[in-house]
Every structure is written in structure tokens, then in C-alpha cells.
Amino acid sequence: MTDLRGWRFCPRCATPVEPAGHVARCPACGYEAYANPSPALCALLLDERGRVLLGRRARDPDAGKWDILGGFAEEDEDGEEILRREMREEIGCEIEILDYVGAWADRYGPDGNATLNFYWTARIASGTPTPADDVAALEWFALDRLPPPGDFAFRINADVLGHLARKVAAPGRPRGMFEVQLVALDLDALVAFYRDALRLPVTVDDRARGRVHFGLGRGQLICVLAHGEDAAPGWPGLPPPLLVSGDPRGPTPEPHGPVHFALEVEPDRLLAEGERLRAAGHDVRGPFRWPDGWFSTYVRDPEGNVVELIGHG
């Protein structure tokens, strides 16, 4: 960070200089300095109810006002390292970083240096949030019941949280195809076709349980055997699912359709999308929580295909 306000002398040779706009040039030695903002990384910490955790500032600027948690970068720190360190210092928790939200320019108080603030959604992975460092208090806020703009520290906090609220409230659009599943009577022949003819990379080869996975961009193609002793009832070729669920009907509607595929959605929209589909009269199962942090909701299309909506976190 370089703040040129108040510069009168060259830091290299002590010749008087007069900054012009965003640059200061020394007429004697040619040294140049440019005004640059301080980078800050901030976490929009969300809980399972979609609430955001805000901290009340303990120190100026804007002491006593609500602030998004985060802080300034130190030398030689990578981005995620900065964010995790700040959360340990301010609330004593380890976090899981989810999605990048955006960057906003501001100043650290009315007369402070320029800042460029980067925001990610995140969730608490371990620990109980406890105010520390420059945080006097913590409180969870629903995104439709945030403090009034005048109660926020800094100019951009209300803008950032408003952007987050609009993003969460917007109709969920799938990010892209996450998974396609094909059920086969001859698994070896199907695998040979995708592996040898189409030259897709094999990522999981579990013939013992009747399944082979192929890499397909960000997602995957899964070939499963139609029958097998490990197959779950009504879910051809797949082993009994390792999941935590309160839905006794099982992960897919009966009867299972000819194709199962998954669409990735924003994690904070998964629950709302399931409830929206259920309210519209569709047969929705879930949500289910998988051991690796993914959540799934299932719905059957008019042709009997099973569509999985999946999100991480």
C-alpha cells in the first residue's frame, strides 16, 4: 500500500516532491511512487439458516458500529491464509471458505487510506464464535433483517450485504452439469466405449460394486451396473448411500427413471429450491447430507428421470 497524502520529500534522496494525482515523481533521482489501496479480505459467514455473522467494532474508525468480519493482508500471505488467520484472531474459529462474492473499494474511515476489499462466503468449520481482537460483540442477522445502513461501519458494508441478500433471494440457476449416470446391463462394454472410443479419463474404477466414474469437465459421467448384490433398492447399481437424512423414503423417487443426473446449484439456495419445487407439487426427496460436505435434493422429471440438485457446504 502507498498513500501519497502528505508526501513532501523523496524517500530515496530527500529531494522535495509534489504528488500529482496518483503518482509522485522525484525530479532529482527519478524515483516514482504510485498511490495503491490496502488489500483486505472479508468473510460473509453464513449459518445453516442463511444468517450472516457481523461484529461490532471495538476500536475506531467507527467504533461501536456493525462490520463484516475480516482484515488487512500481511506481507507474504496468500489469500485464504489471510482470511483464515483473521477469523482465528477475531472470533476464534476455523472456517470453510465457500464462494467468491466480489470486491469493493472504500477508505478506512473518512480520512483513512484507500482499501480494496475482497469478500467470500464461508461457514464455521469448528469452534464457537467468541469476540476477540478488535471485535466487541457478535450477532447473527437474517439477510432480510439487517441493521439500518447508519448502524454500519464504513460506506460499503450495507452495499455488500445488500448484494448478498439479492443473490440469495434470486431464483437459483444451476451452475452446470455436475453428474450424469448411465445404467448398463453390460458394464464392461459401456466402460470400454467411454474409455477407449471417447477417451474419457477414468477417475474411479469400482467394478466390485458395479460402478466406474469418468472425468467430464468439472463434473463426471458415472456408469453403473443395473443389478448387483450391493445395489440399493430402487437405485440400480449404487451401493446403499452413505448419508445422514431424516427422510425415510430414500434418496430417489420410485420407480427409478432411465437416467440420473445432477445439477450443481449455489449452496445457500439448495434448501430453498427444494422447498420451492415441493410447494409446486413435485415429488422431492431430501435434502441429504453426504460425509464429504455435499448436500443433495432429488426430484423426478415427467419422464421419470431423477434430477439431483447438489451443492457443497
N, C-alpha and C positions, 0 to 999 in steps of 0.2 A: 504494500500500500504506500502511495506517495500523496501527501496532502500539501499543496503548494501555497496554501494561505499563510501569509506571514513571512514567506521567504524574502530575505534581503541580501544574502551572500551565497556565493557558490560554495557548496560543501567540500569541493576539491581544492580550490585555490584561494577562497575567501574574497574573490572579486565581487563587488556589488552586482546583483542581478534583479531584474524586474520580470516576474512571471507574466506571460501574455496568454490569457485563456487557459488551456490545459497543458501548457509547456513552459518550462523555464530554461533559457539558454545562456550559458556563460560567454560573454564577449571575449574573455581572455584565453581560457583553455578549451573552449568548445564543449564543455560538459552539458548534457541535456537531461532534464528530468521531466517526466510526464505525470499528470495527476491521474491516479488509479484508485478504484474503490477497494475497500477491505472486503474479502470474501467471508460470508457467514453461511453456515449450514444449519437448517432448522428441521425439526421433526413434528409433523402433524400426527400425533399419537392418537390412534383410534381404539376403542374397546369393542367388545362383541355387540354392543347396542348401537354402534356407529357414533358414539360421543367422542369429542376431541378433548384432550387434556391441555389446559392452559395454566400458566404460572403467573402469580402476582409478583412483580418486580420488588426486590428488597432495596435496590440502590438506584440512584439517578444514572442516566436520564429516565424520566417518567416513573420514578419510584411510586409504588402503590397501585400501578395500573396493570391490566392483564396483558400477557405477552405470550407469543408462541415460543416453545422451548427450543433452545439452540445456542450457538455461539460462534466465535471467530476461529478461523483456521490458524494453526501454529505452523512454523516452518517445518518442511519435510513430512507433513502429514498427508495421507491420502484422504479422499472424500469420506468414505464410510468410516474410516478410523476417527475422523473429526466428529462425526455425528454420534458414534458410539461413546466416545470419550465425554462429550458434552452431556449425554444422558446419564452417564455414571456420575458425573460431577453434580448435576442439577437435581436429579430425582433418585439416584442410587439404583438404577435398573439397567439390565441388559435388554436390548431391543432387537427386533427383526425388522429390517428395512424392506418396505414393500415397493411402492411405485413413485417415480419422479413426478412431481406436480408442476414445477415451473420455477422461474427466477424473477425477482422483483428488485428494482433499485430503490434506495432510500438513503437517509442520513441517520447517524447515531445521535439523535437529538437534534434540535433546531440548529445548533451551532457546531454539531459534530462532523466527523469525517464522513465521506461518502461510503456507502456499503452496497454490495451486490449480494442478495440473499437467495439461497437455493433451498427448495422445500421438497421433502419426501413424505409420503405417508409411511407410517410404521406402527408396530404393535409391541406391547411389552412381552418379552420372551421369558423373563424371570425377574423376581423381586417385587416389592411393594413400593409404589411411588411415595417418596418422602422428600419434602422441600429441603434444599441444601444450596450451598454456594450463594448465588445472587437471587435465589427464588425464596420468597417469603411464605407462599401458600400455593396449594394446587387444588384444582377443581375440574371435574368432568362437565362438559357442556354439550347438550344436544345442538346439532347444527342449525336447527330452527329456533333455538332459544339462547343465542349468544348474547354476551353483554352488549350494550349500546356502543356505537362507534367511539363516543367520547371517553369510554372507560378503557380503551386500548392504548397501550404504549405504541409509539411510532405510527407513522402515517399508513403503512402498507398492511398492517395486521388485519384490519377489517376487510380490505380488498382480497387478501389471500384466503381468509376463511369464507368470504362470500363466494369466491371462485370454487373452493372445495365443496361448499353446500350445493352449488348449482351442478357441479359434476356428479355428486352423489345422487341428487334428485333427478337427473336426466335419465330418460329411458335407456336401459342397458343395451349396448350393442356388442355383439361378440367381437373379440379381437381377431379371431381367425380360427381355422380348423385346428383343433388340438389332437384329435384322435379319430381314426376310422377303424372299425373292426369288421373282419370278414370271417364268417363261419364256414368251415370246409369239411367235406366228407373225406377228402384225401389231403391231409395237411402237408405231407412231403411234396406232393406235386405243386400245391399252391405256393409253398415256400420257394421251391426251385424256380418258379416263374418270376416271382418278385426279386429274388436274389440274383438269378443268373440272366434272365431275359431283360428285366428292367434295371438290374444292377443297383438295387437299393441296399444300403448298409444294414446288416443285422445288428441290432442293439441288445436284444435278449433272445436267447435260444433255450427254451424250457420245454423240450419235447416230452419230458416225463409228465408234465401237467397239461400237455396239449396246447402250447402257445408259443408263438415266435413274434417278436417285435422288430419293425424296421424303422429307421430314421426317415422322417419325411418333413424336411424343413424344420420349423420349430416344434412340429407335432410328431405323430407317429402313426404307422399302419400296423395293426395287430391282426395276425391270422391265428384262429383258434379252431381246435377240433370240435366237431359237432357233438361228439359223445365221449365219455370217459368217466372213470370211477371217481375222479376228483371234481367233476362238474357240479356246480351248484344247481339246485332245482330251478328250472325256468330260465337259466342263464347259461346257454350252451358253451362248453369249452373253458369256462372260467372257474377257478377254484373258489371255495367259499370265501367271500370277501372279508378282508381284514379291516374292519371299520367299527366305529362307535356310532350307534344310532338308537333313536327312540322310536323309529318307525318299524313296526313288526311285519309290515307287508313285504319287506325285502327291497333290494336296490333297483329292480326293474319291474315294470308292469307285466302282467301275464295276458296273453302269451307273448313271448319274446319275438320282436319283429325280425325281418330278414337282415337288417343292418343296425349296428350300434355305432354312433359316432359322438364325439364330444366337441363342444364349442367352449373356448376359454372366454370368461367374462371378467369384469372388474371384481376383485374380491369383495369390495364393500357393496356390490349390487346383487350378490348371489342370493341372499335371503329374500330381498325384495322382489327379485324376478320370479322366484319360486312361488311366493305368495300371490303375485300378480297373475301368474298362469293358473294357479289353483282357484283363484277367485273368478277366473273366466271360464271355469268348468272343465279344465283339463285334468287328466289323471297324473298327478305329480307325486313323486316319491322322494323322501329325504327332507332336509339335507342330511348328508352323511359326512363324517369327518374321517379322513384317512390318516394313518400314522405318520406320513411324511409331510403333513401340513396342508394337503389339498382338501377342498370341500367340494362335494358333488350334489347336484339335484337332477332328477331324471324325469322326463316327460315323454309320452308316446305320441308320434305324429299320426295323421289319419291313415297312413298305410301300414301302421304297426311298427315302424322303425323306432328305436329308442334313442332319443336325443339327450345327451348328458351335458349339463351346464357345469363347468368346472372353474374354480378359482383358487388361488393359493393365498393362505393367510387368513 
